[in-house]
Amino acid sequence: MSNIVPISGVTKDENILNGEPILANTRTPVRAIIEMRRLFYTSDEIVFRLPHLNLEQVNTAIEYYGEHRAEIDAYIESNRVPHYLIESLAKNR
């Protein structure tokens, strides 16, 4: 079942990423936008790298994060690749 969460433009659908907040009409999680911002991408750079999004959608994700920080931070943490896996892959190159 799909439902709109308090900020228009962000939805949750149990059939997409197990209900993680995504930008409406996409499969792009809010978490992805926030992780890019943490890597110092500007909103314009995010739109350039994710051309299926527009500036309004990116700003909506940022606004949603401002009001749901703990929720999105938990999704970011649960999707983090453990350091030991990264180090293992780097050694095998």
PyMOL Python script that loads the backbone (N, CA, C, O; Angstrom):
from pymol import cmd

cmd.read_pdbstr("""\
ATOM      1  N   MET A   1       0.840  -1.180   0.000  1.00  0.00           N
ATOM      2  CA  MET A   1       0.000   0.000   0.000  1.00  0.00           C
ATOM      3  C   MET A   1       0.886   1.244   0.000  1.00  0.00           C
ATOM      4  O   MET A   1       1.888   1.297   0.712  1.00  0.00           O
ATOM      5  N   SER A   2       0.522   2.218  -0.780  1.00  0.00           N
ATOM      6  CA  SER A   2       1.273   3.458  -0.898  1.00  0.00           C
ATOM      7  C   SER A   2       0.592   4.536  -0.058  1.00  0.00           C
ATOM      8  O   SER A   2      -0.635   4.581   0.035  1.00  0.00           O
ATOM      9  N   ASN A   3       1.395   5.395   0.547  1.00  0.00           N
ATOM     10  CA  ASN A   3       0.804   6.519   1.270  1.00  0.00           C
ATOM     11  C   ASN A   3       1.726   7.722   1.194  1.00  0.00           C
ATOM     12  O   ASN A   3       2.947   7.593   1.100  1.00  0.00           O
ATOM     13  N   ILE A   4       1.118   8.882   1.238  1.00  0.00           N
ATOM     14  CA  ILE A   4       1.879  10.125   1.226  1.00  0.00           C
ATOM     15  C   ILE A   4       2.215  10.468   2.668  1.00  0.00           C
ATOM     16  O   ILE A   4       1.349  10.428   3.542  1.00  0.00           O
ATOM     17  N   VAL A   5       3.460  10.801   2.910  1.00  0.00           N
ATOM     18  CA  VAL A   5       3.883  11.211   4.239  1.00  0.00           C
ATOM     19  C   VAL A   5       3.751  12.727   4.321  1.00  0.00           C
ATOM     20  O   VAL A   5       3.516  13.363   3.294  1.00  0.00           O
ATOM     21  N   PRO A   6       3.892  13.331   5.497  1.00  0.00           N
ATOM     22  CA  PRO A   6       3.565  14.743   5.663  1.00  0.00           C
ATOM     23  C   PRO A   6       4.143  15.716   4.638  1.00  0.00           C
ATOM     24  O   PRO A   6       3.493  16.717   4.337  1.00  0.00           O
ATOM     25  N   ILE A   7       5.307  15.473   4.098  1.00  0.00           N
ATOM     26  CA  ILE A   7       5.853  16.385   3.085  1.00  0.00           C
ATOM     27  C   ILE A   7       5.447  15.869   1.715  1.00  0.00           C
ATOM     28  O   ILE A   7       5.815  14.761   1.323  1.00  0.00           O
ATOM     29  N   SER A   8       4.694  16.671   0.997  1.00  0.00           N
ATOM     30  CA  SER A   8       4.248  16.293  -0.338  1.00  0.00           C
ATOM     31  C   SER A   8       5.468  16.067  -1.222  1.00  0.00           C
ATOM     32  O   SER A   8       6.415  16.853  -1.210  1.00  0.00           O
ATOM     33  N   GLY A   9       5.429  14.995  -1.980  1.00  0.00           N
ATOM     34  CA  GLY A   9       6.559  14.689  -2.858  1.00  0.00           C
ATOM     35  C   GLY A   9       7.408  13.555  -2.341  1.00  0.00           C
ATOM     36  O   GLY A   9       8.309  13.087  -3.037  1.00  0.00           O
ATOM     37  N   VAL A  10       7.135  13.099  -1.118  1.00  0.00           N
ATOM     38  CA  VAL A  10       7.820  11.938  -0.545  1.00  0.00           C
ATOM     39  C   VAL A  10       6.754  10.911  -0.203  1.00  0.00           C
ATOM     40  O   VAL A  10       5.740  11.234   0.416  1.00  0.00           O
ATOM     41  N   THR A  11       6.991   9.679  -0.611  1.00  0.00           N
ATOM     42  CA  THR A  11       6.036   8.618  -0.332  1.00  0.00           C
ATOM     43  C   THR A  11       6.727   7.436   0.327  1.00  0.00           C
ATOM     44  O   THR A  11       7.953   7.335   0.355  1.00  0.00           O
ATOM     45  N   LYS A  12       5.907   6.557   0.850  1.00  0.00           N
ATOM     46  CA  LYS A  12       6.366   5.278   1.386  1.00  0.00           C
ATOM     47  C   LYS A  12       5.491   4.205   0.773  1.00  0.00           C
ATOM     48  O   LYS A  12       4.265   4.318   0.776  1.00  0.00           O
ATOM     49  N   ASP A  13       6.108   3.181   0.256  1.00  0.00           N
ATOM     50  CA  ASP A  13       5.382   2.080  -0.362  1.00  0.00           C
ATOM     51  C   ASP A  13       6.079   0.796   0.061  1.00  0.00           C
ATOM     52  O   ASP A  13       7.257   0.602  -0.238  1.00  0.00           O
ATOM     53  N   GLU A  14       5.370  -0.071   0.747  1.00  0.00           N
ATOM     54  CA  GLU A  14       5.962  -1.320   1.244  1.00  0.00           C
ATOM     55  C   GLU A  14       6.552  -2.176   0.133  1.00  0.00           C
ATOM     56  O   GLU A  14       7.404  -3.026   0.391  1.00  0.00           O
ATOM     57  N   ASN A  15       6.108  -1.961  -1.100  1.00  0.00           N
ATOM     58  CA  ASN A  15       6.618  -2.731  -2.230  1.00  0.00           C
ATOM     59  C   ASN A  15       7.882  -2.132  -2.844  1.00  0.00           C
ATOM     60  O   ASN A  15       8.486  -2.734  -3.732  1.00  0.00           O
ATOM     61  N   ILE A  16       8.278  -0.969  -2.384  1.00  0.00           N
ATOM     62  CA  ILE A  16       9.494  -0.314  -2.884  1.00  0.00           C
ATOM     63  C   ILE A  16      10.405  -0.060  -1.689  1.00  0.00           C
ATOM     64  O   ILE A  16      10.073   0.717  -0.794  1.00  0.00           O
ATOM     65  N   LEU A  17      11.547  -0.719  -1.687  1.00  0.00           N
ATOM     66  CA  LEU A  17      12.541  -0.574  -0.617  1.00  0.00           C
ATOM     67  C   LEU A  17      11.940  -0.812   0.767  1.00  0.00           C
ATOM     68  O   LEU A  17      12.341  -0.177   1.743  1.00  0.00           O
ATOM     69  N   ASN A  18      10.990  -1.717   0.843  1.00  0.00           N
ATOM     70  CA  ASN A  18      10.361  -2.093   2.122  1.00  0.00           C
ATOM     71  C   ASN A  18       9.790  -0.906   2.882  1.00  0.00           C
ATOM     72  O   ASN A  18       9.818  -0.880   4.112  1.00  0.00           O
ATOM     73  N   GLY A  19       9.276   0.068   2.159  1.00  0.00           N
ATOM     74  CA  GLY A  19       8.618   1.194   2.808  1.00  0.00           C
ATOM     75  C   GLY A  19       9.524   2.355   3.172  1.00  0.00           C
ATOM     76  O   GLY A  19       9.096   3.286   3.854  1.00  0.00           O
ATOM     77  N   GLU A  20      10.768   2.310   2.727  1.00  0.00           N
ATOM     78  CA  GLU A  20      11.682   3.437   2.983  1.00  0.00           C
ATOM     79  C   GLU A  20      11.169   4.674   2.244  1.00  0.00           C
ATOM     80  O   GLU A  20      10.659   4.540   1.131  1.00  0.00           O
ATOM     81  N   PRO A  21      11.284   5.867   2.821  1.00  0.00           N
ATOM     82  CA  PRO A  21      10.818   7.082   2.146  1.00  0.00           C
ATOM     83  C   PRO A  21      11.543   7.288   0.808  1.00  0.00           C
ATOM     84  O   PRO A  21      12.771   7.265   0.735  1.00  0.00           O
ATOM     85  N   ILE A  22      10.746   7.487  -0.235  1.00  0.00           N
ATOM     86  CA  ILE A  22      11.278   7.724  -1.580  1.00  0.00           C
ATOM     87  C   ILE A  22      10.641   8.982  -2.158  1.00  0.00           C
ATOM     88  O   ILE A  22       9.589   9.431  -1.704  1.00  0.00           O
ATOM     89  N   LEU A  23      11.295   9.534  -3.157  1.00  0.00           N
ATOM     90  CA  LEU A  23      10.695  10.660  -3.856  1.00  0.00           C
ATOM     91  C   LEU A  23       9.540  10.133  -4.695  1.00  0.00           C
ATOM     92  O   LEU A  23       9.669   9.111  -5.369  1.00  0.00           O
ATOM     93  N   ALA A  24       8.423  10.825  -4.653  1.00  0.00           N
ATOM     94  CA  ALA A  24       7.209  10.392  -5.351  1.00  0.00           C
ATOM     95  C   ALA A  24       7.475  10.138  -6.830  1.00  0.00           C
ATOM     96  O   ALA A  24       8.214  10.872  -7.486  1.00  0.00           O
ATOM     97  N   ASN A  25       6.856   9.087  -7.329  1.00  0.00           N
ATOM     98  CA  ASN A  25       6.951   8.693  -8.735  1.00  0.00           C
ATOM     99  C   ASN A  25       8.353   8.291  -9.166  1.00  0.00           C
ATOM    100  O   ASN A  25       8.670   8.308 -10.355  1.00  0.00           O
ATOM    101  N   THR A  26       9.190   7.930  -8.206  1.00  0.00           N
ATOM    102  CA  THR A  26      10.532   7.414  -8.484  1.00  0.00           C
ATOM    103  C   THR A  26      10.772   6.239  -7.546  1.00  0.00           C
ATOM    104  O   THR A  26       9.921   5.904  -6.722  1.00  0.00           O
ATOM    105  N   ARG A  27      11.915   5.632  -7.677  1.00  0.00           N
ATOM    106  CA  ARG A  27      12.364   4.620  -6.718  1.00  0.00           C
ATOM    107  C   ARG A  27      13.587   5.152  -5.973  1.00  0.00           C
ATOM    108  O   ARG A  27      14.346   4.376  -5.393  1.00  0.00           O
ATOM    109  N   THR A  28      13.778   6.454  -5.987  1.00  0.00           N
ATOM    110  CA  THR A  28      14.941   7.086  -5.373  1.00  0.00           C
ATOM    111  C   THR A  28      14.670   7.375  -3.902  1.00  0.00           C
ATOM    112  O   THR A  28      13.780   8.160  -3.574  1.00  0.00           O
ATOM    113  N   PRO A  29      15.440   6.741  -3.013  1.00  0.00           N
ATOM    114  CA  PRO A  29      15.217   6.994  -1.592  1.00  0.00           C
ATOM    115  C   PRO A  29      15.752   8.368  -1.176  1.00  0.00           C
ATOM    116  O   PRO A  29      16.743   8.859  -1.715  1.00  0.00           O
ATOM    117  N   VAL A  30      15.077   8.961  -0.217  1.00  0.00           N
ATOM    118  CA  VAL A  30      15.544  10.226   0.360  1.00  0.00           C
ATOM    119  C   VAL A  30      16.985  10.050   0.833  1.00  0.00           C
ATOM    120  O   VAL A  30      17.805  10.959   0.703  1.00  0.00           O
ATOM    121  N   ARG A  31      17.281   8.886   1.377  1.00  0.00           N
ATOM    122  CA  ARG A  31      18.626   8.580   1.884  1.00  0.00           C
ATOM    123  C   ARG A  31      19.701   8.824   0.825  1.00  0.00           C
ATOM    124  O   ARG A  31      20.782   9.315   1.151  1.00  0.00           O
ATOM    125  N   ALA A  32      19.422   8.491  -0.434  1.00  0.00           N
ATOM    126  CA  ALA A  32      20.410   8.657  -1.498  1.00  0.00           C
ATOM    127  C   ALA A  32      20.777  10.124  -1.688  1.00  0.00           C
ATOM    128  O   ALA A  32      21.946  10.462  -1.876  1.00  0.00           O
ATOM    129  N   ILE A  33      19.777  10.986  -1.638  1.00  0.00           N
ATOM    130  CA  ILE A  33      20.025  12.425  -1.791  1.00  0.00           C
ATOM    131  C   ILE A  33      20.860  12.936  -0.624  1.00  0.00           C
ATOM    132  O   ILE A  33      21.806  13.699  -0.822  1.00  0.00           O
ATOM    133  N   ILE A  34      20.516  12.520   0.587  1.00  0.00           N
ATOM    134  CA  ILE A  34      21.231  12.989   1.775  1.00  0.00           C
ATOM    135  C   ILE A  34      22.668  12.482   1.773  1.00  0.00           C
ATOM    136  O   ILE A  34      23.582  13.208   2.161  1.00  0.00           O
ATOM    137  N   GLU A  35      22.873  11.243   1.340  1.00  0.00           N
ATOM    138  CA  GLU A  35      24.244  10.734   1.271  1.00  0.00           C
ATOM    139  C   GLU A  35      25.074  11.529   0.266  1.00  0.00           C
ATOM    140  O   GLU A  35      26.257  11.775   0.500  1.00  0.00           O
ATOM    141  N   MET A  36      24.475  11.927  -0.836  1.00  0.00           N
ATOM    142  CA  MET A  36      25.201  12.753  -1.805  1.00  0.00           C
ATOM    143  C   MET A  36      25.517  14.126  -1.223  1.00  0.00           C
ATOM    144  O   MET A  36      26.599  14.666  -1.454  1.00  0.00           O
ATOM    145  N   ARG A  37      24.582  14.690  -0.474  1.00  0.00           N
ATOM    146  CA  ARG A  37      24.843  15.990   0.166  1.00  0.00           C
ATOM    147  C   ARG A  37      26.001  15.879   1.155  1.00  0.00           C
ATOM    148  O   ARG A  37      26.818  16.792   1.276  1.00  0.00           O
ATOM    149  N   ARG A  38      26.062  14.749   1.859  1.00  0.00           N
ATOM    150  CA  ARG A  38      27.156  14.531   2.814  1.00  0.00           C
ATOM    151  C   ARG A  38      28.501  14.396   2.113  1.00  0.00           C
ATOM    152  O   ARG A  38      29.552  14.582   2.728  1.00  0.00           O
ATOM    153  N   LEU A  39      28.463  14.072   0.830  1.00  0.00           N
ATOM    154  CA  LEU A  39      29.685  14.008   0.024  1.00  0.00           C
ATOM    155  C   LEU A  39      29.951  15.347  -0.664  1.00  0.00           C
ATOM    156  O   LEU A  39      30.774  15.438  -1.574  1.00  0.00           O
ATOM    157  N   PHE A  40      29.242  16.380  -0.215  1.00  0.00           N
ATOM    158  CA  PHE A  40      29.419  17.763  -0.659  1.00  0.00           C
ATOM    159  C   PHE A  40      28.929  18.040  -2.075  1.00  0.00           C
ATOM    160  O   PHE A  40      29.373  18.997  -2.709  1.00  0.00           O
ATOM    161  N   TYR A  41      28.009  17.204  -2.577  1.00  0.00           N
ATOM    162  CA  TYR A  41      27.372  17.518  -3.853  1.00  0.00           C
ATOM    163  C   TYR A  41      26.355  18.618  -3.618  1.00  0.00           C
ATOM    164  O   TYR A  41      25.612  18.583  -2.638  1.00  0.00           O
ATOM    165  N   THR A  42      26.318  19.592  -4.511  1.00  0.00           N
ATOM    166  CA  THR A  42      25.274  20.619  -4.438  1.00  0.00           C
ATOM    167  C   THR A  42      23.989  20.023  -5.016  1.00  0.00           C
ATOM    168  O   THR A  42      24.005  18.963  -5.641  1.00  0.00           O
ATOM    169  N   SER A  43      22.895  20.717  -4.797  1.00  0.00           N
ATOM    170  CA  SER A  43      21.624  20.253  -5.354  1.00  0.00           C
ATOM    171  C   SER A  43      21.689  20.178  -6.874  1.00  0.00           C
ATOM    172  O   SER A  43      21.167  19.234  -7.467  1.00  0.00           O
ATOM    173  N   ASP A  44      22.318  21.155  -7.508  1.00  0.00           N
ATOM    174  CA  ASP A  44      22.459  21.136  -8.964  1.00  0.00           C
ATOM    175  C   ASP A  44      23.298  19.946  -9.429  1.00  0.00           C
ATOM    176  O   ASP A  44      22.984  19.334 -10.450  1.00  0.00           O
ATOM    177  N   GLU A  45      24.343  19.617  -8.705  1.00  0.00           N
ATOM    178  CA  GLU A  45      25.176  18.464  -9.069  1.00  0.00           C
ATOM    179  C   GLU A  45      24.401  17.154  -8.916  1.00  0.00           C
ATOM    180  O   GLU A  45      24.580  16.224  -9.703  1.00  0.00           O
ATOM    181  N   ILE A  46      23.550  17.090  -7.910  1.00  0.00           N
ATOM    182  CA  ILE A  46      22.729  15.886  -7.723  1.00  0.00           C
ATOM    183  C   ILE A  46      21.791  15.709  -8.915  1.00  0.00           C
ATOM    184  O   ILE A  46      21.644  14.600  -9.430  1.00  0.00           O
ATOM    185  N   VAL A  47      21.162  16.786  -9.352  1.00  0.00           N
ATOM    186  CA  VAL A  47      20.271  16.730 -10.514  1.00  0.00           C
ATOM    187  C   VAL A  47      21.063  16.312 -11.764  1.00  0.00           C
ATOM    188  O   VAL A  47      20.560  15.552 -12.592  1.00  0.00           O
ATOM    189  N   PHE A  48      22.277  16.800 -11.896  1.00  0.00           N
ATOM    190  CA  PHE A  48      23.111  16.434 -13.034  1.00  0.00           C
ATOM    191  C   PHE A  48      23.435  14.937 -13.011  1.00  0.00           C
ATOM    192  O   PHE A  48      23.405  14.276 -14.049  1.00  0.00           O
ATOM    193  N   ARG A  49      23.744  14.410 -11.828  1.00  0.00           N
ATOM    194  CA  ARG A  49      24.134  13.001 -11.705  1.00  0.00           C
ATOM    195  C   ARG A  49      22.933  12.045 -11.660  1.00  0.00           C
ATOM    196  O   ARG A  49      23.062  10.864 -11.981  1.00  0.00           O
ATOM    197  N   LEU A  50      21.783  12.558 -11.265  1.00  0.00           N
ATOM    198  CA  LEU A  50      20.542  11.768 -11.243  1.00  0.00           C
ATOM    199  C   LEU A  50      19.521  12.489 -12.124  1.00  0.00           C
ATOM    200  O   LEU A  50      18.589  13.106 -11.609  1.00  0.00           O
ATOM    201  N   PRO A  51      19.688  12.416 -13.440  1.00  0.00           N
ATOM    202  CA  PRO A  51      18.886  13.252 -14.345  1.00  0.00           C
ATOM    203  C   PRO A  51      17.386  12.952 -14.363  1.00  0.00           C
ATOM    204  O   PRO A  51      16.612  13.701 -14.959  1.00  0.00           O
ATOM    205  N   HIS A  52      16.975  11.869 -13.720  1.00  0.00           N
ATOM    206  CA  HIS A  52      15.528  11.604 -13.631  1.00  0.00           C
ATOM    207  C   HIS A  52      14.874  12.460 -12.554  1.00  0.00           C
ATOM    208  O   HIS A  52      13.650  12.463 -12.419  1.00  0.00           O
ATOM    209  N   LEU A  53      15.691  13.191 -11.783  1.00  0.00           N
ATOM    210  CA  LEU A  53      15.176  14.083 -10.736  1.00  0.00           C
ATOM    211  C   LEU A  53      15.281  15.530 -11.180  1.00  0.00           C
ATOM    212  O   LEU A  53      16.068  15.864 -12.066  1.00  0.00           O
ATOM    213  N   ASN A  54      14.484  16.385 -10.560  1.00  0.00           N
ATOM    214  CA  ASN A  54      14.616  17.822 -10.788  1.00  0.00           C
ATOM    215  C   ASN A  54      14.985  18.497  -9.461  1.00  0.00           C
ATOM    216  O   ASN A  54      14.979  17.868  -8.402  1.00  0.00           O
ATOM    217  N   LEU A  55      15.298  19.768  -9.546  1.00  0.00           N
ATOM    218  CA  LEU A  55      15.743  20.513  -8.377  1.00  0.00           C
ATOM    219  C   LEU A  55      14.698  20.529  -7.268  1.00  0.00           C
ATOM    220  O   LEU A  55      15.044  20.449  -6.089  1.00  0.00           O
ATOM    221  N   GLU A  56      13.445  20.630  -7.630  1.00  0.00           N
ATOM    222  CA  GLU A  56      12.373  20.639  -6.637  1.00  0.00           C
ATOM    223  C   GLU A  56      12.350  19.322  -5.851  1.00  0.00           C
ATOM    224  O   GLU A  56      12.157  19.326  -4.635  1.00  0.00           O
ATOM    225  N   GLN A  57      12.546  18.204  -6.543  1.00  0.00           N
ATOM    226  CA  GLN A  57      12.558  16.909  -5.862  1.00  0.00           C
ATOM    227  C   GLN A  57      13.738  16.796  -4.897  1.00  0.00           C
ATOM    228  O   GLN A  57      13.593  16.290  -3.785  1.00  0.00           O
ATOM    229  N   VAL A  58      14.898  17.267  -5.328  1.00  0.00           N
ATOM    230  CA  VAL A  58      16.074  17.223  -4.453  1.00  0.00           C
ATOM    231  C   VAL A  58      15.820  18.068  -3.210  1.00  0.00           C
ATOM    232  O   VAL A  58      16.112  17.641  -2.093  1.00  0.00           O
ATOM    233  N   ASN A  59      15.284  19.249  -3.402  1.00  0.00           N
ATOM    234  CA  ASN A  59      14.994  20.120  -2.261  1.00  0.00           C
ATOM    235  C   ASN A  59      13.918  19.521  -1.352  1.00  0.00           C
ATOM    236  O   ASN A  59      13.955  19.715  -0.137  1.00  0.00           O
ATOM    237  N   THR A  60      12.973  18.805  -1.929  1.00  0.00           N
ATOM    238  CA  THR A  60      11.957  18.120  -1.126  1.00  0.00           C
ATOM    239  C   THR A  60      12.605  17.063  -0.243  1.00  0.00           C
ATOM    240  O   THR A  60      12.252  16.928   0.928  1.00  0.00           O
ATOM    241  N   ALA A  61      13.552  16.314  -0.801  1.00  0.00           N
ATOM    242  CA  ALA A  61      14.258  15.299  -0.015  1.00  0.00           C
ATOM    243  C   ALA A  61      15.022  15.937   1.142  1.00  0.00           C
ATOM    244  O   ALA A  61      15.030  15.410   2.255  1.00  0.00           O
ATOM    245  N   ILE A  62      15.650  17.051   0.880  1.00  0.00           N
ATOM    246  CA  ILE A  62      16.407  17.758   1.923  1.00  0.00           C
ATOM    247  C   ILE A  62      15.459  18.263   3.006  1.00  0.00           C
ATOM    248  O   ILE A  62      15.761  18.168   4.195  1.00  0.00           O
ATOM    249  N   GLU A  63      14.324  18.795   2.597  1.00  0.00           N
ATOM    250  CA  GLU A  63      13.318  19.263   3.557  1.00  0.00           C
ATOM    251  C   GLU A  63      12.794  18.099   4.400  1.00  0.00           C
ATOM    252  O   GLU A  63      12.642  18.219   5.616  1.00  0.00           O
ATOM    253  N   TYR A  64      12.524  16.980   3.743  1.00  0.00           N
ATOM    254  CA  TYR A  64      12.038  15.802   4.469  1.00  0.00           C
ATOM    255  C   TYR A  64      13.070  15.356   5.503  1.00  0.00           C
ATOM    256  O   TYR A  64      12.725  15.029   6.639  1.00  0.00           O
ATOM    257  N   TYR A  65      14.316  15.348   5.102  1.00  0.00           N
ATOM    258  CA  TYR A  65      15.379  14.958   6.030  1.00  0.00           C
ATOM    259  C   TYR A  65      15.402  15.890   7.245  1.00  0.00           C
ATOM    260  O   TYR A  65      15.591  15.434   8.372  1.00  0.00           O
ATOM    261  N   GLY A  66      15.215  17.166   7.023  1.00  0.00           N
ATOM    262  CA  GLY A  66      15.210  18.126   8.127  1.00  0.00           C
ATOM    263  C   GLY A  66      14.145  17.818   9.159  1.00  0.00           C
ATOM    264  O   GLY A  66      14.326  18.094  10.345  1.00  0.00           O
ATOM    265  N   GLU A  67      13.044  17.253   8.719  1.00  0.00           N
ATOM    266  CA  GLU A  67      11.941  16.943   9.635  1.00  0.00           C
ATOM    267  C   GLU A  67      11.918  15.489  10.108  1.00  0.00           C
ATOM    268  O   GLU A  67      11.165  15.143  11.018  1.00  0.00           O
ATOM    269  N   HIS A  68      12.752  14.629   9.483  1.00  0.00           N
ATOM    270  CA  HIS A  68      12.760  13.195   9.812  1.00  0.00           C
ATOM    271  C   HIS A  68      14.188  12.673   9.904  1.00  0.00           C
ATOM    272  O   HIS A  68      14.487  11.570   9.446  1.00  0.00           O
ATOM    273  N   ARG A  69      15.051  13.463  10.494  1.00  0.00           N
ATOM    274  CA  ARG A  69      16.485  13.162  10.537  1.00  0.00           C
ATOM    275  C   ARG A  69      16.788  11.781  11.116  1.00  0.00           C
ATOM    276  O   ARG A  69      17.556  11.025  10.522  1.00  0.00           O
ATOM    277  N   ALA A  70      16.212  11.445  12.240  1.00  0.00           N
ATOM    278  CA  ALA A  70      16.518  10.160  12.891  1.00  0.00           C
ATOM    279  C   ALA A  70      16.118   8.986  12.001  1.00  0.00           C
ATOM    280  O   ALA A  70      16.846   7.999  11.906  1.00  0.00           O
ATOM    281  N   GLU A  71      14.969   9.095  11.355  1.00  0.00           N
ATOM    282  CA  GLU A  71      14.495   8.023  10.473  1.00  0.00           C
ATOM    283  C   GLU A  71      15.459   7.802   9.307  1.00  0.00           C
ATOM    284  O   GLU A  71      15.842   6.667   9.023  1.00  0.00           O
ATOM    285  N   ILE A  72      15.850   8.885   8.635  1.00  0.00           N
ATOM    286  CA  ILE A  72      16.734   8.765   7.466  1.00  0.00           C
ATOM    287  C   ILE A  72      18.134   8.343   7.894  1.00  0.00           C
ATOM    288  O   ILE A  72      18.771   7.538   7.214  1.00  0.00           O
ATOM    289  N   ASP A  73      18.616   8.871   9.000  1.00  0.00           N
ATOM    290  CA  ASP A  73      19.935   8.450   9.492  1.00  0.00           C
ATOM    291  C   ASP A  73      19.957   6.954   9.785  1.00  0.00           C
ATOM    292  O   ASP A  73      20.972   6.295   9.560  1.00  0.00           O
ATOM    293  N   ALA A  74      18.858   6.415  10.280  1.00  0.00           N
ATOM    294  CA  ALA A  74      18.775   4.970  10.549  1.00  0.00           C
ATOM    295  C   ALA A  74      18.832   4.181   9.240  1.00  0.00           C
ATOM    296  O   ALA A  74      19.482   3.138   9.182  1.00  0.00           O
ATOM    297  N   TYR A  75      18.167   4.659   8.197  1.00  0.00           N
ATOM    298  CA  TYR A  75      18.244   3.989   6.895  1.00  0.00           C
ATOM    299  C   TYR A  75      19.662   4.069   6.327  1.00  0.00           C
ATOM    300  O   TYR A  75      20.157   3.100   5.752  1.00  0.00           O
ATOM    301  N   ILE A  76      20.302   5.204   6.485  1.00  0.00           N
ATOM    302  CA  ILE A  76      21.680   5.348   6.002  1.00  0.00           C
ATOM    303  C   ILE A  76      22.582   4.353   6.716  1.00  0.00           C
ATOM    304  O   ILE A  76      23.387   3.673   6.079  1.00  0.00           O
ATOM    305  N   GLU A  77      22.453   4.268   8.015  1.00  0.00           N
ATOM    306  CA  GLU A  77      23.299   3.356   8.792  1.00  0.00           C
ATOM    307  C   GLU A  77      23.025   1.899   8.428  1.00  0.00           C
ATOM    308  O   GLU A  77      23.960   1.105   8.317  1.00  0.00           O
ATOM    309  N   SER A  78      21.772   1.542   8.244  1.00  0.00           N
ATOM    310  CA  SER A  78      21.446   0.145   7.945  1.00  0.00           C
ATOM    311  C   SER A  78      21.865  -0.267   6.534  1.00  0.00           C
ATOM    312  O   SER A  78      21.937  -1.459   6.235  1.00  0.00           O
ATOM    313  N   ASN A  79      22.140   0.696   5.674  1.00  0.00           N
ATOM    314  CA  ASN A  79      22.575   0.399   4.304  1.00  0.00           C
ATOM    315  C   ASN A  79      24.064   0.616   4.091  1.00  0.00           C
ATOM    316  O   ASN A  79      24.560   0.496   2.970  1.00  0.00           O
ATOM    317  N   ARG A  80      24.774   0.935   5.159  1.00  0.00           N
ATOM    318  CA  ARG A  80      26.207   1.198   5.059  1.00  0.00           C
ATOM    319  C   ARG A  80      26.966  -0.106   4.805  1.00  0.00           C
ATOM    320  O   ARG A  80      26.672  -1.133   5.418  1.00  0.00           O
ATOM    321  N   VAL A  81      27.935  -0.055   3.906  1.00  0.00           N
ATOM    322  CA  VAL A  81      28.790  -1.212   3.652  1.00  0.00           C
ATOM    323  C   VAL A  81      29.854  -1.245   4.740  1.00  0.00           C
ATOM    324  O   VAL A  81      30.549  -0.252   4.956  1.00  0.00           O
ATOM    325  N   PRO A  82      29.990  -2.383   5.433  1.00  0.00           N
ATOM    326  CA  PRO A  82      30.986  -2.467   6.511  1.00  0.00           C
ATOM    327  C   PRO A  82      32.408  -2.212   5.992  1.00  0.00           C
ATOM    328  O   PRO A  82      32.758  -2.620   4.885  1.00  0.00           O
ATOM    329  N   HIS A  83      33.205  -1.542   6.799  1.00  0.00           N
ATOM    330  CA  HIS A  83      34.583  -1.194   6.418  1.00  0.00           C
ATOM    331  C   HIS A  83      35.400  -2.427   6.055  1.00  0.00           C
ATOM    332  O   HIS A  83      36.212  -2.381   5.131  1.00  0.00           O
ATOM    333  N   TYR A  84      35.195  -3.525   6.771  1.00  0.00           N
ATOM    334  CA  TYR A  84      36.006  -4.706   6.488  1.00  0.00           C
ATOM    335  C   TYR A  84      35.748  -5.239   5.080  1.00  0.00           C
ATOM    336  O   TYR A  84      36.649  -5.816   4.470  1.00  0.00           O
ATOM    337  N   LEU A  85      34.543  -5.060   4.556  1.00  0.00           N
ATOM    338  CA  LEU A  85      34.265  -5.485   3.190  1.00  0.00           C
ATOM    339  C   LEU A  85      34.937  -4.564   2.175  1.00  0.00           C
ATOM    340  O   LEU A  85      35.467  -5.018   1.161  1.00  0.00           O
ATOM    341  N   ILE A  86      34.908  -3.282   2.459  1.00  0.00           N
ATOM    342  CA  ILE A  86      35.551  -2.316   1.566  1.00  0.00           C
ATOM    343  C   ILE A  86      37.056  -2.571   1.535  1.00  0.00           C
ATOM    344  O   ILE A  86      37.663  -2.603   0.465  1.00  0.00           O
ATOM    345  N   GLU A  87      37.653  -2.753   2.711  1.00  0.00           N
ATOM    346  CA  GLU A  87      39.094  -3.000   2.781  1.00  0.00           C
ATOM    347  C   GLU A  87      39.462  -4.291   2.065  1.00  0.00           C
ATOM    348  O   GLU A  87      40.487  -4.354   1.386  1.00  0.00           O
ATOM    349  N   SER A  88      38.638  -5.318   2.211  1.00  0.00           N
ATOM    350  CA  SER A  88      38.886  -6.598   1.551  1.00  0.00           C
ATOM    351  C   SER A  88      38.851  -6.439   0.037  1.00  0.00           C
ATOM    352  O   SER A  88      39.706  -6.981  -0.664  1.00  0.00           O
ATOM    353  N   LEU A  89      37.885  -5.714  -0.462  1.00  0.00           N
ATOM    354  CA  LEU A  89      37.787  -5.495  -1.910  1.00  0.00           C
ATOM    355  C   LEU A  89      38.971  -4.687  -2.424  1.00  0.00           C
ATOM    356  O   LEU A  89      39.483  -4.960  -3.510  1.00  0.00           O
ATOM    357  N   ALA A  90      39.407  -3.697  -1.657  1.00  0.00           N
ATOM    358  CA  ALA A  90      40.522  -2.850  -2.066  1.00  0.00           C
ATOM    359  C   ALA A  90      41.818  -3.668  -2.130  1.00  0.00           C
ATOM    360  O   ALA A  90      42.647  -3.441  -3.011  1.00  0.00           O
ATOM    361  N   LYS A  91      41.996  -4.601  -1.217  1.00  0.00           N
ATOM    362  CA  LYS A  91      43.204  -5.425  -1.204  1.00  0.00           C
ATOM    363  C   LYS A  91      43.255  -6.363  -2.386  1.00  0.00           C
ATOM    364  O   LYS A  91      44.337  -6.708  -2.863  1.00  0.00           O
ATOM    365  N   ASN A  92      42.092  -6.783  -2.866  1.00  0.00           N
ATOM    366  CA  ASN A  92      42.018  -7.756  -3.957  1.00  0.00           C
ATOM    367  C   ASN A  92      42.094  -7.113  -5.335  1.00  0.00           C
ATOM    368  O   ASN A  92      41.957  -7.818  -6.335  1.00  0.00           O
ATOM    369  N   ARG A  93      42.303  -5.831  -5.427  1.00  0.00           N
ATOM    370  CA  ARG A  93      42.392  -5.152  -6.736  1.00  0.00           C
ATOM    371  C   ARG A  93      43.744  -5.278  -7.319  1.00  0.00           C
ATOM    372  O   ARG A  93      43.995  -4.769  -8.411  1.00  0.00           O
TER     373      ARG A  93
END
""", "prot")
cmd.dss("prot")
cmd.show_as("cartoon", "prot")
cmd.util.cbc("prot")
cmd.orient("prot")
